[in-house]
Amino acid sequence: MTKHQQILTFIEDLAIGSKVSVRFIAKELDVSEGTAYRAIKEAESKGFVRSIPKVGTIRIEGVKERQIEDLTLREVSQIAEGIVICGFQHLDRSPNKFLIAAMEVASMGRYLEGDALCIVGNRRDAQIFALEHNASLLITGGQEPDEEVVALARQKELVIIQSPYDTFAVTSMINRALYDRLIQKELILVEDIMVKDVSFLKANMTVEDWRALSQSTDHSRFPVVEEDMTLVGIVTAVDVAGADVKTLIKDVMNVNPFMVGRDDPVTHISRIMVWEGWEIAVVADQGKLIGIVSLQDVIEAYQQVQKQPQFGETVDNLVLSGFRYVDDAEHLTIEGEITNSMVNDYGSASCGVLVTVMNMAGYIGLRKKYRLDAITENFTLYQLQPIAVGTEIKVTAKLLLVAKKHCNIEVEVTVDNVVVAKGLMTARIGDKKLVSKEPSKE
């Protein structure tokens, strides 16, 4: 933590009404008066303190913006203009998920979880099913729940809210409230969906050990580690096919597995897995095996959270969501359409969007051929023609030079085989998974 942040924290912890001065802060925290003055000014802009003529600077109670997880059932009731049927004492709970019960009861189980809020009409079976799974109810259309439903909710200490509006109107009202107060969307990370209880093989084991593990787990892909759990490769059924049972795993394994970090966004690694044909990704921390993620895990994660408004995507993934990989191209090629969200004020593709798409094409091209990670150092764009909205473009990445520590990639954008933009990307090659976060020394 820097000295500036320490001062802000100190001011925030002061009792309401306390006097704050440059000399007081400088003496208490042993900082210069200039540093204290700048921190007090920022605290004033954030609403922690207020300067009052002839009185001085006073610590005040600021109004804090609230995160989405602070949206309570009480506020949901107010947003939907609802009546609370039961569970008044539990209205300060915050739902962690919203679900519309627009499906057969048998299909609801996979989506329901504790502390969720189920938006449902007059379907008694769905109401009881949701309550049995510890989800509170928001009943739409002004429908009255019967006594059995209310009794079950009271028994399980859950909330039932009745709204006069239809399901679509209620959902729209809640979504608008969520977006209005949303400060920062959460990204779904690898850590959220990875399997931590991993079956693995050691490098000095044999193909016979692989067969025994495969039979006991019904899996065919296993990470390979050293004695200290350092990841060294991955072995699949294709690798051991035709090998003698006494062959060592280290002699047949793939030494370049698709390795990701626990903090990588799922949207990013899923795109790489699809484009590069990976069925499994190995999660490592400082080179040590900590979990695995399969393509199926990623798909199931999207089914669960893609409609939850508190979960978002990075700008890169939003831009690339409409692009697809071209299999039969000589060089790495992706294609997609320029949509309304990608254009500038003049109706043509913005430079930022073009650079994003071209940079990602170069990154994927490097990964697909050499299994390398890279950090872009420089990108030069030459836009030859404007690209109108609705235009289908092809983006091709050609590897010009791949050295030990850097690479040069030429990226070309074409429309109907006519070049409309070119770029030259210079990147530094490195393994970001092995970079640790060092604590601040200040």
C-alpha positions in Angstrom: 0.0 0.0 0.0 1.4 3.4 -1.0 1.6 6.3 1.5 -1.2 8.1 -0.4 -3.5 5.0 0.1 -2.4 4.7 3.8 -3.5 8.3 4.4 -6.9 7.7 2.7 -7.5 4.6 4.8 -6.5 6.5 7.9 -9.0 9.3 7.1 -11.7 6.9 6.3 -11.2 5.1 9.7 -11.5 8.4 11.7 -14.7 9.0 13.7 -17.4 11.1 12.1 -16.8 14.7 13.2 -13.1 14.5 13.7 -11.0 17.4 12.6 -8.5 16.7 9.8 -5.5 18.9 9.1 -2.3 18.6 7.0 -0.1 19.0 10.1 -2.1 16.3 12.0 -1.9 13.8 9.2 1.8 14.5 8.6 2.6 14.0 12.3 0.5 10.9 12.8 1.7 9.0 9.7 5.2 10.4 9.4 4.7 11.7 5.9 5.5 15.0 4.2 2.9 17.8 4.4 2.7 17.8 0.6 1.7 14.2 0.5 -0.9 14.8 3.3 -2.4 17.8 1.5 -2.9 15.8 -1.8 -4.5 12.9 0.1 -6.9 15.2 2.0 -7.9 16.9 -1.3 -8.7 13.4 -2.8 -10.6 12.5 0.4 -12.6 15.6 0.0 -13.4 14.7 -3.7 -14.5 11.2 -2.5 -16.8 12.7 0.1 -14.8 11.5 3.2 -14.2 15.0 4.5 -15.6 18.5 4.0 -13.9 21.9 4.4 -16.1 24.3 6.5 -15.1 28.0 6.6 -13.9 29.1 10.1 -14.1 25.5 11.3 -11.7 23.5 9.2 -11.7 20.2 7.5 -14.1 17.7 9.2 -14.6 13.9 8.7 -18.1 13.4 7.4 -20.2 10.4 6.6 -20.1 9.9 2.8 -22.7 8.1 0.8 -21.2 4.9 -0.5 -22.2 3.5 -3.8 -23.4 -0.1 -3.4 -22.4 -3.2 -5.2 -24.8 -5.5 -6.9 -24.5 -8.1 -4.2 -26.1 -5.6 -1.8 -29.4 -5.7 -3.7 -31.7 -7.2 -1.1 -35.1 -8.9 -1.4 -36.6 -5.8 0.3 -35.4 -3.7 -2.6 -36.5 -6.3 -5.1 -40.0 -6.1 -3.6 -39.9 -2.3 -4.0 -38.6 -2.4 -7.6 -41.4 -4.9 -8.6 -43.9 -3.0 -6.5 -44.7 -6.2 -4.7 -46.4 -7.4 -1.6 -44.5 -9.5 0.8 -46.6 -12.6 1.6 -44.2 -14.1 4.2 -40.6 -13.9 5.3 -40.6 -10.3 6.4 -37.7 -11.0 8.8 -35.5 -12.3 5.9 -36.0 -9.4 3.5 -32.4 -8.2 4.0 -31.0 -11.2 2.3 -29.3 -10.7 -1.0 -30.2 -13.2 -3.8 -27.1 -14.6 -5.5 -29.0 -15.6 -8.7 -32.2 -14.8 -10.5 -34.1 -17.6 -12.3 -37.3 -17.5 -14.4 -39.2 -20.7 -14.1 -40.2 -21.0 -17.7 -39.5 -24.7 -18.1 -40.6 -28.1 -16.9 -40.2 -28.8 -13.2 -37.8 -31.7 -13.9 -35.5 -29.2 -15.8 -35.4 -26.6 -13.0 -33.1 -28.6 -10.7 -29.9 -27.9 -12.6 -30.4 -24.1 -12.4 -31.8 -23.8 -8.8 -29.5 -23.2 -5.9 -29.7 -21.9 -2.3 -30.4 -18.1 -1.9 -31.6 -17.8 -5.4 -34.8 -15.8 -6.3 -37.2 -17.7 -8.6 -39.5 -15.6 -10.7 -42.6 -17.7 -11.4 -46.3 -17.3 -12.3 -49.2 -19.3 -10.9 -47.5 -22.7 -11.4 -48.0 -24.4 -8.0 -45.6 -27.3 -8.8 -42.8 -24.9 -9.8 -43.4 -22.8 -6.7 -43.1 -25.9 -4.4 -40.1 -27.2 -6.3 -38.2 -23.9 -6.0 -38.9 -23.7 -2.2 -37.7 -27.2 -1.7 -34.4 -26.1 -3.3 -34.2 -23.2 -0.8 -35.0 -20.5 -3.4 -37.3 -17.6 -2.5 -40.2 -16.7 -4.8 -41.3 -13.7 -6.7 -44.8 -14.5 -8.0 -45.9 -12.5 -11.0 -49.3 -11.5 -12.4 -50.8 -10.8 -9.0 -51.4 -14.5 -8.4 -52.1 -15.6 -4.8 -50.0 -18.6 -3.5 -52.0 -21.3 -1.8 -51.7 -22.1 1.9 -49.4 -25.1 1.3 -46.9 -23.0 -0.6 -46.9 -20.3 2.1 -46.6 -22.9 4.9 -43.6 -24.5 3.2 -41.9 -21.1 2.7 -42.4 -20.3 6.4 -41.0 -23.7 7.4 -37.9 -23.1 5.3 -37.6 -19.4 6.4 -37.9 -18.2 2.8 -39.5 -15.1 1.3 -42.5 -14.9 -1.0 -43.2 -11.7 -2.9 -46.3 -11.1 -5.0 -46.0 -8.6 -7.9 -48.9 -7.2 -10.0 -46.8 -7.1 -13.2 -46.2 -9.9 -15.7 -43.0 -11.9 -15.8 -41.5 -9.8 -18.7 -42.2 -6.5 -17.0 -40.8 -7.7 -13.6 -37.6 -9.0 -15.2 -37.1 -5.8 -17.2 -37.6 -3.7 -14.0 -35.1 -5.8 -12.0 -32.5 -5.8 -14.9 -32.8 -2.0 -15.2 -32.3 -1.6 -11.5 -29.3 -3.9 -11.6 -27.6 -2.1 -14.4 -28.3 1.3 -12.9 -26.5 0.5 -9.7 -23.9 -1.9 -11.2 -20.4 -0.5 -10.6 -18.3 -3.3 -12.1 -19.3 -6.6 -13.6 -17.7 -9.8 -12.4 -15.7 -11.9 -14.9 -16.1 -15.6 -14.7 -12.6 -16.9 -13.9 -11.0 -20.3 -14.4 -10.9 -20.7 -10.6 -14.7 -20.5 -10.5 -15.2 -23.6 -12.6 -12.0 -25.7 -12.4 -11.9 -29.2 -11.0 -9.5 -29.2 -8.1 -9.6 -32.9 -7.3 -7.4 -34.0 -10.2 -6.3 -37.4 -11.2 -2.7 -37.2 -12.5 0.2 -39.4 -13.5 3.9 -38.9 -12.6 6.5 -38.7 -15.3 8.2 -41.9 -14.2 5.0 -44.0 -14.4 4.3 -46.3 -17.3 1.5 -46.8 -19.9 0.2 -49.6 -17.8 -0.4 -47.1 -15.0 -2.3 -44.9 -17.5 -4.6 -47.8 -18.4 -5.3 -48.6 -14.8 -6.1 -44.9 -14.0 -8.2 -44.6 -17.1 -10.3 -47.7 -16.2 -10.9 -46.5 -12.6 -11.8 -42.9 -13.6 -13.4 -43.3 -17.1 -11.1 -40.5 -18.3 -8.4 -40.7 -20.9 -6.6 -37.4 -20.5 -4.3 -36.8 -17.5 -1.8 -34.1 -16.6 1.7 -35.4 -15.9 3.7 -34.0 -13.0 7.1 -34.4 -11.2 7.3 -35.5 -7.6 6.9 -31.8 -6.4 3.7 -31.4 -8.5 5.5 -29.4 -11.2 3.5 -29.7 -14.4 5.6 -31.3 -17.2 3.0 -32.4 -19.8 -0.3 -34.1 -20.5 -1.0 -37.7 -21.8 -4.0 -38.8 -23.7 -5.3 -42.0 -25.4 -3.8 -40.9 -28.7 -0.3 -40.6 -27.1 -0.3 -44.1 -25.6 -1.9 -45.8 -28.6 0.4 -48.7 -29.8 2.9 -48.1 -27.0 4.2 -51.0 -24.9 2.8 -51.2 -21.4 6.2 -50.7 -19.9 6.9 -47.5 -21.8 7.4 -44.5 -19.5 4.8 -41.8 -19.6 7.5 -39.1 -20.1 8.5 -40.8 -23.4 5.0 -40.5 -24.9 3.4 -37.5 -23.2 2.7 -34.1 -24.9 5.2 -31.7 -23.3 3.3 -28.6 -24.4 -0.2 -28.8 -22.8 -2.6 -25.9 -22.9 -1.8 -24.3 -19.5 -3.9 -21.5 -18.0 -3.9 -19.6 -14.7 -6.5 -19.5 -12.1 -7.3 -15.8 -12.8 -7.8 -16.2 -16.6 -11.2 -15.2 -17.9 -13.2 -18.2 -19.0 -14.4 -16.4 -22.1 -10.8 -16.0 -23.3 -9.6 -19.5 -22.7 -12.8 -21.0 -24.2 -12.1 -19.2 -27.5 -8.6 -20.5 -27.6 -9.8 -24.1 -26.7 -12.2 -24.0 -29.6 -9.9 -22.4 -32.1 -6.9 -24.6 -31.2 -8.9 -27.8 -30.7 -8.2 -28.4 -27.0 -10.5 -30.6 -25.1 -8.9 -29.9 -21.7 -6.9 -27.1 -20.2 -4.5 -27.6 -17.3 -4.6 -25.0 -14.5 -1.2 -24.2 -12.9 0.1 -21.7 -10.3 3.8 -21.0 -10.4 4.2 -24.1 -12.6 2.5 -26.4 -10.1 -0.7 -28.3 -11.0 -3.8 -27.0 -9.1 -6.7 -28.1 -11.4 -8.1 -28.8 -14.8 -10.8 -27.3 -17.0 -12.6 -29.2 -19.8 -14.4 -27.7 -22.7 -17.6 -29.2 -21.3 -17.0 -27.3 -18.0 -16.8 -24.1 -20.0 -20.1 -24.8 -21.8 -21.9 -25.7 -18.6 -20.6 -22.5 -17.0 -22.1 -20.4 -19.8 -25.4 -22.2 -19.4 -25.5 -21.2 -15.7 -24.4 -17.6 -15.8 -24.7 -16.1 -19.3 -28.0 -14.5 -18.4 -27.0 -13.3 -15.0 -26.5 -9.5 -15.2 -23.8 -9.3 -12.7 -21.5 -11.4 -14.9 -19.7 -9.6 -17.8 -17.1 -10.0 -20.4 -13.9 -8.2 -21.4 -14.0 -5.8 -24.3 -11.8 -8.1 -26.3 -14.3 -11.0 -26.0 -17.3 -8.8 -26.7 -15.6 -7.6 -30.0 -14.6 -11.1 -31.0 -17.8 -12.9 -30.0 -19.0 -12.9 -33.6 -15.8 -14.1 -35.2 -15.1 -17.7 -36.2 -12.0 -19.7 -37.0 -11.4 -20.7 -40.7 -10.1 -24.3 -40.8 -8.8 -24.6 -44.4 -6.7 -21.4 -44.6 -3.0 -21.5 -45.1 -2.3 -19.0 -42.3 -4.3 -18.4 -39.1 -7.5 -16.8 -40.3 -10.7 -15.6 -38.5 -13.8 -14.1 -40.1 -16.8 -12.2 -38.9 -19.1 -9.3 -39.5 -18.7 -5.7 -38.5 -21.7 -4.9 -36.3 -23.3 -1.7 -35.1 -21.4 -1.7 -31.8 -18.0 -1.7 -33.7 -18.4 1.4 -35.8 -17.4 5.0 -35.2 -19.4 8.2 -35.6 -19.0 8.0 -39.4 -20.5 4.5 -39.8 -17.2 2.6 -40.5 -15.3 0.2 -38.3 -13.4 2.0 -35.6 -9.6 1.8 -35.4 -9.8 0.4 -31.9 -12.0 -2.5 -33.0 -9.7 -3.3 -35.9 -6.6 -3.3 -33.7 -8.3 -5.5 -31.2 -9.4 -8.1 -33.8 -6.0 -8.0 -35.6 -4.0 -8.2 -32.4 -6.0 -11.3 -31.2 -5.5 -13.0 -34.6 -1.8 -12.5 -34.3 -1.8 -13.8 -30.7 -3.9 -16.9 -31.7 -1.6 -17.5 -34.7 1.5 -17.6 -32.4 -0.2 -19.9 -29.9 -1.6 -22.3 -32.5 1.8 -22.9 -34.2 4.3 -22.5 -31.4 2.3 -22.8 -28.2 3.7 -19.5 -27.0 2.3 -16.6 -25.0 3.2 -13.1 -26.0 2.7 -9.5 -24.8 2.2 -6.9 -27.5 4.9 -4.2 -27.5 3.9 -2.3 -30.6 1.2 -2.4 -33.2 1.2 -0.4 -36.4 -2.1 -0.1 -38.3 -2.4 0.9 -42.0 -6.1 1.4 -42.9 -6.4 1.5 -46.7 -10.2 1.8 -46.9 -13.1 2.4 -44.5 -15.1 -0.7 -43.6 -18.9 -0.3 -43.5 -21.2 -1.8 -40.9 -22.5 -5.2 -42.0 -19.3 -6.1 -43.9 -17.9 -9.6 -43.7 -14.1 -9.4 -43.1 -11.3 -11.9 -43.0 -8.3 -11.4 -40.7 -5.2 -13.3 -41.5 -2.1 -13.5 -39.4 1.3 -14.4 -40.9 4.3 -15.1 -38.7 7.2 -13.2 -40.2 9.8 -13.8 -37.4 9.7 -15.9 -34.3 12.9 -15.5 -32.2 13.7 -16.5 -28.7 12.4 -13.4 -27.0 10.3 -11.5 -29.6 8.3 -12.0 -32.7 7.0 -10.0 -35.7 3.6 -10.8 -37.1 1.9 -9.3 -40.2 -1.9 -9.1 -40.0 -4.1 -8.5 -43.0 -7.8 -7.6 -43.2 -9.6 -8.4 -46.5 -13.1 -7.9 -47.9 -13.9 -10.1 -50.9 -10.2 -10.7 -51.4 -9.4 -7.0 -51.4 -7.0 -5.8 -48.7 -8.6 -3.0 -46.7 -6.2 -2.8 -43.7 -2.7 -4.1 -42.7 -0.9 -4.2 -39.5 2.5 -5.1 -38.1 2.6 -6.5 -34.6 5.7 -6.8 -32.5 5.4 -8.8 -29.4 7.6 -10.0 -26.5 7.4 -13.7 -25.9 7.0 -14.9 -22.3 5.1 -17.2 -20.0 2.6 -15.0 -18.1 1.6 -18.0 -16.0 4.9 -17.9 -14.1 4.7 -14.3 -13.1 3.8 -13.8 -9.4 2.3 -10.8 -7.8 4.9 -9.1 -5.6 3.5 -7.1 -2.7 4.0 -3.3 -2.8 7.1 -2.2 -0.9 5.7 1.2 -0.1 
